[in-house]
Amino acid sequence: MGKGVLIIALGMSVIVSFFILKLNANSKENLSTTVNMFEQTQARLIANSGVEIFLERLKHNRSMMNSSFADNELFGGDYDIVISGPDSLVRVTSTARFMGVQHTTVVEAAADKVPLHPGPGAMYLSAGTVAGLKKNAINGSIEINGNDHDLSGNLTGGGAVPGIAVDGITQKNSVLDMITKNTIDQVLGSGGSPSVSAITNTVDWGEYAQLVADNPDIIIDTQEKVKTTNEWGTQADPKITFINGDIHINNSQAASGCGILVVNGNLEINGGFEYTGLVIAFKETSIDIKLNGNAQILGSLVVAGNEINVDVSSGNFKALYSSAALNLIATLLATKRFSILSWYE
């Protein structure tokens, strides 16, 4: 009886030992599998991130086309990039390495321009902007003119748009009341004087401004008031400029630009300023123009932010509609984005 119990105990010990060894082996195998999956995932992340990084760089630097860039460090690994194509079919091959694991991602993309939505008037005020409109929001020596102008600011005799375009009758009445109280007599354009019209707006200006802001040539990112004499594009080379934060233009020489200017912040102009193209103010923006000089926007001004204040104590402010300016930037604006056509891994 004693021997039988001993044999059974020994047998159970062998069986238990076998299962323990098997569990240990499975545990090691599972750990190895987990580590391998992590390495593969990390290599894939590095490869995919490399594609996105270089497509963004290529957007701003076309000389990178048909080139290769090796040994770029990222996330504890590295990757190689090969870019080929014309703009219509760009191929980016990203080969990543992480802890001995390699992953290759091949992406084909096509470059296209950011679309241009011309403003519906010399000045457009969104419903939100009009809701915060102060009685003396616009006063002084001001001309808001929806009659068509050429690139030199001269009248063309072509078709006219509203001097100030708004979203509805309520907004129109608010703007007309403000114009009357400030005796502004230079709001010109279609529909007589003062030229204020309710229009059918099919553009989400906040969404469009964000699209443009995501694809800039020039970024001015500041939360402090700064002095600037920057030139933000020319008629020969228009640019998309994104101002993220508050900026104070205060200079003895006029700041100038051409293209699309997007402002998310408070824009104060105290000096000379001349811009050709489309100016969009959105999100938390207050356009605060306190002039001791001359300022002109030739094209269209869209205000879809919090408020607008134009106080001209010396000099004059002009917002002149120009189809020639808008057509120019639609044709020449070089900033592009990439649409993904295919993604292979």
Buried (B, 14 or more C-beta within 10 A) or exposed (E): EEEEEEEEEEEEEEEEEEEEEEEEEEEEEEEEEEEEEEBBEBBBBBBBBBBEBBBEEBBEEEEBBEEEBEEBEBEEBBBBBBBEBEBEEBBBBBBBBBEEBEBBBBBBBBBEBBEBBBBBBBBBBBBBBBEEBEEEBBBBBBBBBBBBBBBEBEEEEEEBBBBBBBBBEEBBBBBBEBBEEBEBEBBBBBBEEBBBBBBEBEBEBBEBBBBBBEBBBBEBEBEEBBEBEBBBBBBEEBBBBBBBBBBBBBBEEBBBBBBBBBBBBBBBBBBBBBBBBBBBBBBEBBBBBBBEBBBBBBBBBBBBBBBBBBBBEEBBBBBBBBBBBBBBBBEBBBBBBBEEEEEEE
